[in-house]
Amino acid sequence: QVQLVESGGGVVKPGGSTRLSCAASGFTFSHNCMTWYRQAPGKGRDVVASIGLSDEIDEITYSADSVKGRFTNSRDNANNTVYLRMNGLKPEDTAIYYCKTHLGGSDDWGQGTQVTVAS
């Protein structure tokens, strides 16, 4: 059974930083791309960042324009975990953050973790 469990959310001041984690189980983690999404209040769920299979430092990743230069994603295949490091947080980054993978023709989502950027 696929499980994705996000953690690391909370209240952060503007300009602050935090790191989200997504612990995966129930599938071969190193064989799957992982993607972070976020959903702000009253809005749809948008892609934030995606990372390929390798945990090498030069692994190609994708980041949305709105977070480029501020957010970085990485993965640790030995511990079945993907991370989203968020720096320079802005109030508009307030959202529920989800991790997702795609297996057997369907998407599997975590339960999400709330990040609130406020002073």
C-alpha positions in Angstrom: 0.0 0.0 0.0 1.4 3.3 -1.1 1.8 5.9 1.7 3.1 9.4 1.4 3.4 11.4 4.7 4.3 15.1 4.6 5.7 16.9 7.6 7.5 20.2 8.4 4.7 22.7 7.9 3.8 25.4 10.3 3.8 29.2 10.7 6.7 31.0 9.3 7.5 34.7 9.2 7.9 36.5 5.8 11.5 36.0 4.6 11.9 32.9 6.8 12.7 29.4 5.8 11.5 25.9 6.4 11.9 22.4 5.0 9.2 20.0 4.2 9.6 16.3 4.1 7.7 13.6 2.4 8.3 10.0 3.7 7.3 7.3 1.2 6.5 3.7 1.6 4.8 0.8 -0.2 6.6 1.2 -3.5 10.1 1.3 -4.9 10.9 4.9 -4.2 14.0 5.1 -6.2 12.1 4.2 -9.4 9.6 7.1 -9.2 9.7 10.8 -9.8 8.2 12.8 -6.9 6.3 16.1 -7.2 5.4 18.7 -4.8 2.1 20.6 -5.2 0.4 23.3 -3.2 -3.1 24.5 -2.8 -3.8 28.0 -1.5 -7.1 28.9 0.1 -9.8 29.1 -2.6 -7.5 28.0 -5.4 -6.6 24.9 -7.3 -3.7 22.6 -6.7 -0.5 23.7 -8.6 2.8 22.1 -9.2 5.6 23.5 -7.2 8.6 21.3 -7.9 9.4 17.9 -9.3 12.5 15.7 -9.0 13.6 12.8 -11.1 14.9 9.4 -10.0 18.4 10.1 -8.8 19.5 11.6 -5.5 22.7 12.9 -7.1 23.3 16.6 -6.5 23.0 17.3 -10.2 19.7 15.6 -10.7 17.5 17.5 -13.0 14.6 19.1 -11.2 11.7 21.3 -12.2 10.5 24.3 -10.2 7.6 26.6 -10.9 8.6 30.1 -11.9 7.1 31.5 -8.8 9.5 29.6 -6.5 12.7 29.5 -8.6 15.6 30.7 -6.7 13.8 30.3 -3.4 12.7 26.6 -3.2 14.9 23.6 -3.8 13.8 20.0 -3.9 16.0 17.0 -3.2 15.6 13.3 -2.4 17.3 10.7 -0.3 16.7 7.3 -1.9 18.3 5.5 1.1 15.6 6.8 3.4 12.7 7.0 0.9 12.2 10.7 1.5 11.9 13.8 -0.7 12.4 17.3 0.7 11.3 20.8 -0.3 13.6 23.5 1.1 11.8 26.8 1.1 13.7 30.1 1.6 12.6 33.7 1.3 9.0 32.7 2.1 6.2 35.2 1.1 2.6 35.4 2.3 1.5 34.2 -1.1 3.4 30.9 -0.4 0.7 30.1 2.2 -0.9 26.9 1.2 -1.3 23.2 1.9 1.7 21.4 0.4 1.3 17.9 -0.9 3.7 15.3 -2.4 2.6 13.0 -5.1 3.9 10.1 -7.1 2.4 8.2 -10.1 2.1 4.5 -10.0 0.3 2.0 -12.2 -1.6 4.7 -14.1 -2.8 6.6 -11.1 -1.7 9.3 -8.8 -0.9 8.8 -5.1 -1.0 11.8 -2.8 -0.1 12.5 0.8 -2.4 14.1 3.2 -0.7 17.5 2.9 1.0 19.8 5.4 -0.1 23.4 6.0 2.4 26.2 5.6 1.3 29.7 6.7 3.5 32.7 6.1 2.5 35.5 8.3 4.0 38.0 10.7 
